[in-house]
């Protein structure tokens, strides 16, 4: 895990947090048979998911800032490196979000059986 590396790979960790949320949203949209374009923007994907699950709004607000890590953390920049507590907090946010999406997929799949 990036956060347990020595030294911790904070930018990589934040990228993976964004990717986990993005892939979870795309999995939910696939389950719903809802088309989406090739995009990394969690807000855009979240808005599509909220058409079927409006209760996602508070969770989507928590992850919206992760969209920036899809690109910025992958390329050199003049931005300061993230702090360890920022990376750990976002890791927890991503874990909770992915878990919530997994539950929605399970319930949506059960309804469609």
C-alpha positions as YAML, in Angstrom:
chain: A
units: angstrom
residues:
- id: 1
  name: UNK
  ca: [0.00, 0.00, 0.00]
- id: 2
  name: UNK
  ca: [1.29, 3.43, -0.94]
- id: 3
  name: UNK
  ca: [0.75, 4.88, 2.52]
- id: 4
  name: UNK
  ca: [2.85, 2.15, 4.16]
- id: 5
  name: UNK
  ca: [5.82, 2.60, 1.81]
- id: 6
  name: UNK
  ca: [8.96, 4.19, 3.18]
- id: 7
  name: UNK
  ca: [8.65, 7.07, 2.53]
- id: 8
  name: UNK
  ca: [4.87, 7.06, 1.95]
- id: 9
  name: UNK
  ca: [3.83, 7.60, -1.68]
- id: 10
  name: UNK
  ca: [1.28, 10.30, -0.93]
- id: 11
  name: UNK
  ca: [0.60, 11.48, -4.48]
- id: 12
  name: UNK
  ca: [0.16, 7.91, -5.68]
- id: 13
  name: UNK
  ca: [-2.17, 7.18, -2.79]
- id: 14
  name: UNK
  ca: [-4.37, 10.16, -3.66]
- id: 15
  name: UNK
  ca: [-4.44, 9.10, -7.32]
- id: 16
  name: UNK
  ca: [-5.59, 5.63, -6.27]
- id: 17
  name: UNK
  ca: [-8.28, 7.13, -4.03]
- id: 18
  name: UNK
  ca: [-9.65, 9.04, -7.01]
- id: 19
  name: UNK
  ca: [-9.42, 5.97, -9.23]
- id: 20
  name: UNK
  ca: [-11.26, 3.77, -6.72]
- id: 21
  name: UNK
  ca: [-14.14, 6.26, -6.52]
- id: 22
  name: UNK
  ca: [-14.22, 6.71, -10.29]
- id: 23
  name: UNK
  ca: [-14.27, 2.97, -10.99]
- id: 24
  name: UNK
  ca: [-16.93, 2.40, -8.32]
- id: 25
  name: UNK
  ca: [-19.17, 5.02, -9.91]
- id: 26
  name: UNK
  ca: [-18.61, 3.55, -13.36]
- id: 27
  name: UNK
  ca: [-19.44, 0.07, -12.05]
- id: 28
  name: UNK
  ca: [-22.68, 1.43, -10.59]
- id: 29
  name: UNK
  ca: [-23.55, 3.15, -13.86]
- id: 30
  name: UNK
  ca: [-22.86, -0.09, -15.76]
- id: 31
  name: UNK
  ca: [-25.11, -1.96, -13.34]
- id: 32
  name: UNK
  ca: [-27.82, 0.61, -14.01]
- id: 33
  name: UNK
  ca: [-27.16, 0.36, -17.76]
- id: 34
  name: UNK
  ca: [-26.65, 4.11, -17.73]
- id: 35
  name: UNK
  ca: [-24.31, 5.35, -20.47]
- id: 36
  name: UNK
  ca: [-21.43, 7.65, -19.61]
- id: 37
  name: UNK
  ca: [-18.61, 9.19, -21.57]
- id: 38
  name: UNK
  ca: [-14.90, 8.56, -21.00]
- id: 39
  name: UNK
  ca: [-14.24, 10.96, -18.15]
- id: 40
  name: UNK
  ca: [-12.39, 11.16, -14.82]
- id: 41
  name: UNK
  ca: [-14.65, 13.83, -13.33]
- id: 42
  name: UNK
  ca: [-16.34, 12.42, -10.23]
- id: 43
  name: UNK
  ca: [-18.93, 15.21, -10.30]
- id: 44
  name: UNK
  ca: [-20.09, 14.29, -13.79]
- id: 45
  name: UNK
  ca: [-20.24, 10.58, -12.98]
- id: 46
  name: UNK
  ca: [-21.91, 11.33, -9.65]
- id: 47
  name: UNK
  ca: [-24.61, 13.43, -11.29]
- id: 48
  name: UNK
  ca: [-25.45, 10.50, -13.55]
- id: 49
  name: UNK
  ca: [-25.60, 8.12, -10.58]
- id: 50
  name: UNK
  ca: [-27.81, 10.51, -8.61]
- id: 51
  name: UNK
  ca: [-30.50, 10.17, -11.28]
- id: 52
  name: UNK
  ca: [-31.16, 6.74, -9.79]
- id: 53
  name: UNK
  ca: [-29.77, 7.26, -6.30]
- id: 54
  name: UNK
  ca: [-30.33, 10.87, -5.15]
- id: 55
  name: UNK
  ca: [-29.31, 9.84, -1.63]
- id: 56
  name: UNK
  ca: [-25.71, 9.73, -2.90]
- id: 57
  name: UNK
  ca: [-25.47, 13.53, -2.83]
- id: 58
  name: UNK
  ca: [-23.73, 13.87, 0.59]
- id: 59
  name: UNK
  ca: [-21.21, 11.15, -0.27]
- id: 60
  name: UNK
  ca: [-20.51, 12.70, -3.65]
- id: 61
  name: UNK
  ca: [-19.81, 16.03, -1.98]
- id: 62
  name: UNK
  ca: [-17.18, 14.29, 0.17]
- id: 63
  name: UNK
  ca: [-15.32, 12.86, -2.84]
- id: 64
  name: UNK
  ca: [-15.71, 15.74, -5.33]
- id: 65
  name: UNK
  ca: [-12.27, 17.17, -4.54]
- id: 66
  name: UNK
  ca: [-10.62, 13.87, -5.48]
- id: 67
  name: UNK
  ca: [-11.22, 14.55, -9.19]
- id: 68
  name: UNK
  ca: [-8.18, 16.80, -9.23]
- id: 69
  name: UNK
  ca: [-5.93, 13.91, -8.25]
- id: 70
  name: UNK
  ca: [-6.73, 12.02, -11.47]
- id: 71
  name: UNK
  ca: [-4.22, 14.12, -13.36]
- id: 72
  name: UNK
  ca: [-2.35, 16.53, -11.09]
- id: 73
  name: UNK
  ca: [-0.80, 13.82, -8.95]
- id: 74
  name: UNK
  ca: [0.50, 12.00, -12.02]
- id: 75
  name: UNK
  ca: [2.65, 14.80, -13.43]
- id: 76
  name: UNK
  ca: [5.38, 17.02, -12.01]
- id: 77
  name: UNK
  ca: [4.11, 20.36, -10.77]
- id: 78
  name: UNK
  ca: [5.01, 23.28, -8.58]
- id: 79
  name: UNK
  ca: [2.26, 22.36, -6.13]
- id: 80
  name: UNK
  ca: [3.49, 21.28, -2.71]
- id: 81
  name: UNK
  ca: [3.31, 17.59, -1.95]
- id: 82
  name: UNK
  ca: [0.28, 16.54, 0.05]
- id: 83
  name: UNK
  ca: [0.57, 16.03, 3.77]
- id: 84
  name: UNK
  ca: [0.33, 12.51, 5.21]
- id: 85
  name: UNK
  ca: [-2.84, 13.32, 7.15]
- id: 86
  name: UNK
  ca: [-4.51, 14.54, 3.93]
- id: 87
  name: UNK
  ca: [-3.66, 11.27, 2.19]
- id: 88
  name: UNK
  ca: [-4.86, 9.15, 5.13]
- id: 89
  name: UNK
  ca: [-8.13, 11.11, 5.42]
- id: 90
  name: UNK
  ca: [-8.82, 10.75, 1.71]
- id: 91
  name: UNK
  ca: [-8.03, 7.06, 1.85]
- id: 92
  name: UNK
  ca: [-10.71, 6.64, 4.51]
- id: 93
  name: UNK
  ca: [-13.19, 8.72, 2.49]
- id: 94
  name: UNK
  ca: [-12.54, 6.56, -0.59]
- id: 95
  name: UNK
  ca: [-12.94, 3.32, 1.40]
- id: 96
  name: UNK
  ca: [-16.29, 4.44, 2.76]
- id: 97
  name: UNK
  ca: [-17.49, 5.62, -0.64]
- id: 98
  name: UNK
  ca: [-16.54, 2.40, -2.42]
- id: 99
  name: UNK
  ca: [-18.28, 0.40, 0.31]
- id: 100
  name: UNK
  ca: [-21.44, 2.48, -0.12]
- id: 101
  name: UNK
  ca: [-21.37, 1.97, -3.88]
- id: 102
  name: UNK
  ca: [-20.86, -1.78, -3.44]
- id: 103
  name: UNK
  ca: [-24.01, -1.90, -1.30]
- id: 104
  name: UNK
  ca: [-25.98, 0.04, -3.92]
- id: 105
  name: UNK
  ca: [-24.80, -2.32, -6.66]
- id: 106
  name: UNK
  ca: [-25.83, -5.32, -4.58]
- id: 107
  name: UNK
  ca: [-29.28, -3.86, -3.92]
- id: 108
  name: UNK
  ca: [-29.72, -2.80, -7.55]
- id: 109
  name: UNK
  ca: [-28.66, -6.26, -8.73]
- id: 110
  name: UNK
  ca: [-31.08, -7.94, -6.33]
- id: 111
  name: UNK
  ca: [-33.96, -5.80, -7.65]
- id: 112
  name: UNK
  ca: [-33.09, -6.67, -11.26]
- id: 113
  name: UNK
  ca: [-33.07, -10.45, -10.63]
...
